[in-house]
Amino acid sequence: MTGSSTTQTIVSSFALLGFYAFVLWRAIKRNPGNRVIEFGSMALVVFFAMAGAMQIPNLPGWVAPGLGVLFLLLGFLMILFLLQQGYNAIRRRRGSGR
């Protein structure tokens, strides 16, 4: 590995981490009411962006896998918030039934 490709890998990694942090921060601050919808819609957008990125022939090798990791992260967060809503609904239902 040459010095230029090592520098490019490090810069690309930091850019990807910064993009992830921006997307997650924006999603958490933007819609505190229903995060399932927010993360689900963002996961859908990232999925279509990833599908489009795979069709571009000269795209750097880290872009499509980076979008794939973001898609999985957003999907897991969506499932986590969905489980949280279900748990809160069951807890409210048990509390009002007494």
HELIX and SHEET records of a PDB file:
HELIX    1   1 GLY A    3  ARG A   30  1                                  28    
HELIX    2   2 ARG A   35  ALA A   53  1                                  19    
HELIX    3   3 VAL A   63  SER A   96  1                                  34    
END                                                                             
